[in-house]
Structures are given as C-alpha cells and as structure tokens.
Amino acid sequence: MFAKAVFIASLAAFSAISTAHAADAIVAAAPETVEYVRVCDAYGTGYFYIPGTETCLKLEGYLRIEERFGRDESGPSDWSSWTRAQVTFGSKSETEFGTLTGVITFRNEAENGTDFDPSLDEGYIDIAGFRVGMLYSWWDDDPSGETDVVASNETNHVSIRYQYEGEVITAGIALDELEDAYETKPGEGPNTLGIAGQVSFKTGAYSGYLLGSYDTDTDEGAIRAIFYADLGPGQLGLYGVWASGANYYYEESEWTVGAQYEYKVTDKLMLIPGAQYFENVALDADGDGFSGGNAWTAGITVNYMVVENLRTRLSLQYNDEEEGVDQVEGFLRFQLDF
C-alpha cells in the first residue's frame, strides 16, 4: 500500500510540473500578411500602387552628358563638358473631380567639374484642368530640333493655369510669377506677373499652336505660332514669333520665322535640318522696341538610339549676325533614360 501511495503521489507531482511548463510555453505569432507592390496600369506604363493606398506612383528620370563647343562656350574656352542628372516622381489617383496628379522633379547639373546645387525643377498639383506650382510654361514647347530660338529666359515659373482639353481644340490661360532678377528694360522694377494664353489644335496629319503672353512689368508682349504637317516620309514644322519690345517671354528680335523637317530614316536614326531668320535683333535703348540688324541660323540635329534607353544627339549650327561674328556651335549628347 505504501509503495502504491508513493507512485500515485509521484504521478500527481509530475503532472502538476508538466502543466506548469505547458502554461509557460512560447507560442509563435501568426505571420502578418505581406502586401506586394501591385502594378497600376490605369495611367500607362511604369506606375505602381503605393502599398496600402489607391494612389499610383511613377519614378523616372535621365542622366545627360554633353560635350559642347562654340566661341567662348565656357569663359575663354571654346569647349565645355556638361552633365545633368534628373529624377521625377509622379502620383495619380481618382477623385470625384477627376484625376489628381502631383509631380516633383529634382535636377542637378555640373559643368567642367563644378557642381551646382540641386534644384526643384518642377513641383505642381493638377486636377480638373487646373495646375498650380512650379511648372514649365507653354513657351517651353518648342520644335524638336536644335536650330530654333523661340523663347527667352527661363521657361518654368511658379504659375496658376487652367487648360481645357477637347478632342480637337485645347485652350488655356496662365498667370506666371516672373523672375525678379530680370533687368533687360532700363528703369524697370522687379517682375511680378505675366499673363499667357494658348490655343492649339490637332486633327489627322496637322497640328498647331497660337501662344500670346504679356509682361505686366515691362508693358510689352510677344506672340508665337507653330504649325506641323505630316509630309512625305517625315514632318514639316513652321514657326514664327513677334515681340513688341523687351519682355521676359521673347526678346531675341522684333520678329522671326523658321522651319524644320523631321525625317525618320530608320527606327533608330532621325535627321532634323532647320533654318531661322531674325529681323531687328537690337533693342532700343529704352527697351520699348527694336532698332535694327538681322541674323540667321541654319543647322542640323541628328538623333540616334544606340540601344533601348540610351540615346545620342548631335547638334551642328551655323550662326550669322549682320553686325556680329559668324560662328559654328553645337554639342554631342549621350542620354540614359529610366
């Protein structure tokens, strides 16, 4: 009996100890569900959903390297090595007012080994036709070659603009904050406001733009027209600009006309010859008009795609100014896109 009692007591003690250890056992937590990045194909290629949201994000940019040449291209030197790195973040999402778009672009440049500080190249919000922030104006939309000069000074501003986009006709108006450092017209104060309006069309093989802008500080303005037509194996481009006097948007001459032809030789090679004529290139002393002199330029731009995402561009331009010195200038560019 004594042995049986000891055996039963031992089993009871072992059971109690085992129960205590079982209560203290570590239980592994169930793994959390991982949300993988999903492709967003609603706005074209390259977009993906930000995890946990319905907002689509796109990251893109390029690295551009140029060897530039021309008279006094960099100080007394006729040669300059130049590099730019740029990255753009674009977001899109759907709202009751349509697509909400945000764009942020950072850019840094270096010339001859000298780095320039990174800068905000673009930063704007776009919804229901309204766009506000740091953005490129319509004056930045120039022909595809390198022969043309159809804008003056910087073409990106802090702006507010509205643009209506139809199937054939697009029209818009913008208010631009212009650069304070601009001092071309004698006696002017800091620039405060520019007003720009553009109407464009596209139908079949034809497209065109009519752009007008007014610089409220200099009390001068400029008008520009560009027309494109698919012709033969390529596309013909015609353009012209007129300015009333010194203004931020265009002040290279009183008027100018030019043309280019974009010829796609192969899927990789494109040739773009062009020419432009300028009348009255000298500003009056008071900046209220132009006093005379003419100039012309002619050249060719060669685009070649080495492999996918790696492109080259060669620009050769000859400039002849009536009261200046003739010169040849241009650049050789290598650009990696991603």
C-alpha positions as CSV (number, residue, x, y, z in Angstrom):
1,M,0.0,0.0,0.0
2,F,2.8,2.4,0.9
3,A,4.5,1.8,-2.5
4,K,1.3,2.4,-4.4
5,A,0.6,5.6,-2.5
6,V,4.1,6.9,-3.3
7,F,3.6,6.0,-7.0
8,I,0.3,7.9,-7.2
9,A,1.8,10.9,-5.4
10,S,4.7,11.0,-7.9
11,L,2.4,10.9,-10.9
12,A,0.4,13.8,-9.4
13,A,3.5,15.9,-8.9
14,F,4.9,15.2,-12.4
15,S,1.5,16.1,-13.9
16,A,1.5,19.4,-12.0
17,I,5.0,20.2,-13.1
18,S,4.2,19.4,-16.8
19,T,1.1,21.6,-16.6
20,A,3.1,24.5,-15.3
21,H,5.7,24.2,-18.1
22,A,2.9,23.9,-20.7
23,A,1.4,27.2,-19.5
24,D,4.7,28.9,-19.8
25,A,5.4,27.7,-23.4
26,I,6.1,30.4,-26.1
27,V,3.6,30.3,-28.9
28,A,4.8,31.7,-32.3
29,A,2.7,34.6,-33.6
30,A,1.0,34.0,-36.9
31,P,2.9,35.7,-39.8
32,E,1.4,39.0,-41.0
33,T,0.1,39.2,-44.5
34,V,2.6,40.9,-46.8
35,E,1.2,43.3,-49.4
36,Y,3.3,43.1,-52.5
37,V,3.7,46.0,-54.9
38,R,0.9,45.9,-57.5
39,V,1.2,47.3,-61.0
40,C,-1.1,50.2,-61.8
41,D,-2.0,50.1,-65.5
42,A,-4.7,52.8,-65.4
43,Y,-2.3,55.6,-66.3
44,G,0.1,53.9,-68.7
45,T,3.3,52.0,-68.1
46,G,5.6,52.5,-65.1
47,Y,3.0,53.2,-62.4
48,F,2.6,51.1,-59.3
49,Y,0.2,51.3,-56.3
50,I,1.7,52.8,-53.1
51,P,1.2,49.9,-50.6
52,G,-2.0,50.4,-48.5
53,T,-3.4,53.1,-50.8
54,E,-5.2,53.5,-54.2
55,T,-2.6,56.1,-55.3
56,C,-0.3,55.2,-58.2
57,L,3.3,56.4,-58.3
58,K,5.8,56.5,-61.1
59,L,9.6,57.1,-60.8
60,E,11.5,58.2,-63.9
61,G,14.5,60.3,-64.9
62,Y,17.6,60.6,-67.0
63,L,21.3,61.1,-67.0
64,R,22.5,63.5,-69.7
65,I,26.2,64.2,-70.7
66,E,27.1,66.8,-73.3
67,E,30.3,67.9,-74.9
68,R,29.6,71.5,-76.0
69,F,31.5,73.6,-78.4
70,G,31.4,77.2,-79.7
71,R,33.1,80.6,-79.3
72,D,33.6,81.4,-75.6
73,E,31.5,78.4,-74.7
74,S,32.9,78.4,-71.1
75,G,34.7,81.6,-70.3
76,P,37.6,81.9,-72.8
77,S,37.4,78.3,-73.7
78,D,35.6,77.1,-76.9
79,W,34.8,73.7,-75.3
80,S,32.8,72.7,-72.3
81,S,31.9,69.3,-70.6
82,W,28.4,69.4,-69.0
83,T,26.3,66.8,-67.1
84,R,22.8,66.8,-65.8
85,A,21.0,64.3,-63.5
86,Q,17.2,64.5,-63.2
87,V,14.6,62.4,-61.3
88,T,10.8,62.8,-61.4
89,F,8.2,61.5,-59.0
90,G,4.6,61.5,-60.4
91,S,1.5,60.4,-58.5
92,K,-2.1,59.9,-59.7
93,S,-5.3,59.0,-58.1
94,E,-9.0,59.2,-58.9
95,T,-11.4,61.7,-57.2
96,E,-14.9,63.0,-57.7
97,F,-13.3,65.9,-59.7
98,G,-11.3,63.6,-61.9
99,T,-7.6,62.5,-61.8
100,L,-5.5,64.2,-59.1
101,T,-1.9,64.5,-60.3
102,G,1.2,65.5,-58.4
103,V,4.7,66.0,-60.0
104,I,8.0,66.6,-58.3
105,T,11.2,66.9,-60.3
106,F,14.7,67.4,-58.9
107,R,17.7,68.3,-61.1
108,N,21.4,68.8,-60.6
109,E,24.0,70.0,-63.1
110,A,27.7,70.1,-63.3
111,E,30.0,71.9,-65.8
112,N,33.7,71.4,-66.2
113,G,33.9,69.6,-62.8
114,T,31.9,72.3,-61.0
115,D,28.8,71.1,-59.2
116,F,25.7,73.2,-59.0
117,D,23.3,72.9,-56.1
118,P,20.3,70.6,-56.7
119,S,17.1,72.5,-57.5
120,L,13.4,71.9,-57.7
121,D,12.8,71.9,-61.4
122,E,9.1,71.1,-61.2
123,G,6.6,70.8,-58.3
124,Y,2.9,71.1,-59.1
125,I,-0.6,69.8,-58.5
126,D,-3.1,69.2,-61.3
127,I,-6.8,68.5,-61.1
128,A,-9.9,69.2,-63.2
129,G,-7.8,71.3,-65.7
130,F,-6.2,73.5,-63.0
131,R,-2.4,73.3,-62.5
132,V,-0.6,75.2,-59.7
133,G,3.0,75.3,-58.6
134,M,6.4,75.4,-60.2
135,L,5.8,74.3,-63.8
136,Y,7.0,74.7,-67.4
137,S,5.1,77.3,-69.4
138,W,3.8,76.8,-72.9
139,W,6.9,78.8,-74.1
140,D,8.9,75.7,-73.4
141,D,7.1,73.7,-76.1
142,D,9.4,74.3,-79.0
143,P,10.2,72.3,-82.1
144,S,12.1,69.1,-81.8
145,G,15.4,70.2,-83.4
146,E,18.1,72.4,-82.0
147,T,18.2,75.2,-84.7
148,D,15.2,77.2,-83.3
149,V,15.2,80.0,-80.8
150,V,11.6,80.7,-80.0
151,A,11.7,81.6,-76.3
152,S,13.8,83.8,-74.0
153,N,15.0,83.5,-70.4
154,E,13.7,80.7,-68.1
155,T,10.6,78.9,-69.2
156,N,9.5,77.4,-65.8
157,H,7.7,79.6,-63.3
158,V,5.5,79.4,-60.2
159,S,2.2,79.6,-62.0
160,I,-1.6,79.1,-61.9
161,R,-3.2,77.9,-65.1
162,Y,-6.3,76.4,-66.4
163,Q,-6.4,74.3,-69.6
164,Y,-9.4,72.9,-71.4
165,E,-8.7,69.8,-73.5
166,G,-11.1,68.8,-76.2
167,E,-10.7,66.1,-78.9
168,V,-9.5,68.7,-81.5
169,I,-9.1,72.0,-79.7
170,T,-7.2,72.8,-76.5
171,A,-7.2,76.2,-74.9
172,G,-5.8,77.6,-71.6
173,I,-4.7,80.7,-69.7
174,A,-1.9,81.1,-67.1
175,L,-0.7,83.6,-64.6
176,D,3.1,83.4,-64.2
177,E,5.3,84.8,-61.4
178,L,8.4,86.1,-63.4
179,E,12.0,86.4,-62.3
180,D,12.9,89.3,-60.0
181,A,16.5,89.4,-61.4
182,Y,15.3,90.2,-64.9
183,E,16.5,93.7,-65.8
184,T,16.6,94.0,-69.6
185,K,14.4,97.0,-69.9
186,P,16.0,100.1,-68.3
187,G,14.3,101.5,-65.3
188,E,12.0,98.6,-64.7
189,G,11.3,97.2,-61.2
190,P,11.1,93.6,-60.2
191,N,8.8,91.5,-62.4
192,T,5.6,90.4,-60.7
193,L,3.2,89.0,-63.1
194,G,3.0,87.5,-66.6
195,I,-0.2,86.5,-68.4
196,A,-0.2,83.8,-71.1
197,G,-2.8,82.2,-73.2
198,Q,-2.6,79.4,-75.8
199,V,-5.0,77.8,-78.3
200,S,-3.9,74.6,-80.0
201,F,-5.4,72.0,-82.4
202,K,-4.7,68.5,-83.7
203,T,-6.6,66.8,-86.5
204,G,-5.2,64.0,-88.6
205,A,-1.8,64.9,-90.1
206,Y,-1.9,68.5,-88.9
207,S,-1.4,70.3,-85.6
208,G,-0.7,73.8,-84.5
209,Y,-0.3,76.3,-81.6
210,L,-1.0,80.0,-81.1
211,L,0.5,81.5,-78.0
212,G,0.4,85.1,-76.7
213,S,2.0,86.5,-73.5
214,Y,2.1,89.9,-71.8
215,D,4.8,91.0,-69.3
216,T,3.0,93.4,-66.9
217,D,6.2,95.0,-65.6
218,T,7.7,95.9,-69.0
219,D,4.3,96.6,-70.5
220,E,5.4,94.5,-73.6
221,G,4.3,91.2,-75.0
222,A,5.0,88.5,-77.6
223,I,3.0,86.2,-79.9
224,R,4.2,82.8,-81.2
225,A,2.7,80.4,-83.8
226,I,3.9,76.9,-84.6
227,F,2.4,74.6,-87.3
228,Y,3.2,70.9,-88.0
229,A,2.2,68.8,-91.0
230,D,3.0,65.2,-91.9
231,L,4.6,65.5,-95.3
232,G,6.3,62.7,-97.2
233,P,8.5,60.5,-95.1
234,G,8.6,63.0,-92.2
235,Q,7.0,66.0,-90.6
236,L,7.4,69.7,-91.6
237,G,7.4,72.3,-88.9
238,L,6.9,76.1,-89.4
239,Y,7.1,78.7,-86.7
240,G,7.2,82.5,-86.2
241,V,7.4,84.9,-83.2
242,W,6.7,88.7,-82.9
243,A,7.6,90.9,-79.9
244,S,6.6,94.4,-79.2
245,G,9.7,95.2,-77.1
246,A,11.8,93.9,-74.2
247,N,9.7,91.3,-72.3
248,Y,10.5,88.2,-70.3
249,Y,8.9,85.7,-72.7
250,Y,10.7,86.6,-76.0
251,E,13.1,89.4,-76.9
252,E,15.6,87.9,-79.3
253,S,14.3,90.1,-82.2
254,E,11.3,92.0,-83.3
255,W,10.2,89.1,-85.4
256,T,11.5,85.8,-86.6
257,V,10.4,82.9,-88.9
258,G,11.8,79.4,-89.2
259,A,11.3,75.9,-90.5
260,Q,12.5,72.4,-89.8
261,Y,11.9,68.9,-91.3
262,E,11.9,65.9,-89.1
263,Y,13.0,62.9,-91.2
264,K,12.9,59.4,-89.6
265,V,15.5,57.5,-91.6
266,T,15.2,54.3,-89.6
267,D,13.7,53.2,-86.3
268,K,16.9,54.4,-84.7
269,L,18.1,57.3,-86.8
270,M,16.4,60.7,-87.3
271,L,17.7,63.8,-89.1
272,I,16.2,67.3,-88.4
273,P,17.6,70.0,-90.7
274,G,16.3,73.6,-89.9
275,A,16.8,77.3,-90.5
276,Q,15.6,80.5,-88.9
277,Y,15.7,84.2,-89.8
278,F,15.7,87.1,-87.3
279,E,14.8,90.7,-88.1
280,N,15.7,93.7,-85.9
281,V,17.8,91.9,-83.3
282,A,19.0,95.0,-81.4
283,L,16.8,96.5,-78.7
284,D,16.1,100.2,-78.5
285,A,18.0,102.0,-75.6
286,D,14.7,102.3,-73.7
287,G,13.6,98.7,-74.5
288,D,10.3,99.9,-76.0
289,G,11.1,98.4,-79.4
290,F,13.9,97.1,-81.7
291,S,16.3,99.3,-83.6
292,G,17.7,97.1,-86.5
293,G,20.1,94.4,-87.6
294,N,19.3,90.9,-88.8
295,A,20.6,87.4,-88.3
296,W,20.0,83.9,-89.5
297,T,21.0,80.5,-88.4
298,A,20.9,77.1,-90.1
299,G,21.9,73.6,-88.9
300,I,21.1,70.0,-88.4
301,T,20.2,67.8,-85.5
302,V,20.9,64.1,-85.6
303,N,19.2,61.7,-83.2
304,Y,20.4,58.1,-82.9
305,M,19.2,55.4,-80.4
306,V,22.2,53.2,-79.6
307,V,20.2,50.7,-77.6
308,E,16.9,50.9,-75.7
309,N,17.1,53.7,-73.1
310,L,20.4,55.0,-74.5
311,R,20.2,57.9,-77.0
312,T,22.6,60.2,-78.6
313,R,22.1,63.7,-80.2
314,L,24.4,65.7,-82.3
315,S,23.7,69.4,-82.9
316,L,25.6,71.4,-85.6
317,Q,24.5,75.1,-86.0
318,Y,25.9,78.0,-88.1
319,N,25.0,81.5,-86.9
320,D,25.4,84.7,-89.0
321,E,24.6,88.1,-87.4
322,E,24.8,91.2,-89.6
323,E,26.8,93.2,-87.1
324,G,28.4,90.2,-85.3
325,V,30.9,87.5,-85.9
326,D,29.9,84.3,-87.7
327,Q,30.3,81.1,-85.7
328,V,29.7,77.4,-85.6
329,E,28.4,75.9,-82.4
330,G,26.7,72.7,-81.1
331,F,27.1,69.7,-78.9
332,L,27.3,65.9,-78.7
333,R,24.9,64.4,-76.2
334,F,24.6,61.0,-74.5
335,Q,21.4,60.3,-72.5
336,L,20.4,57.4,-70.4
337,D,16.7,57.2,-69.7
338,F,15.0,55.2,-66.9
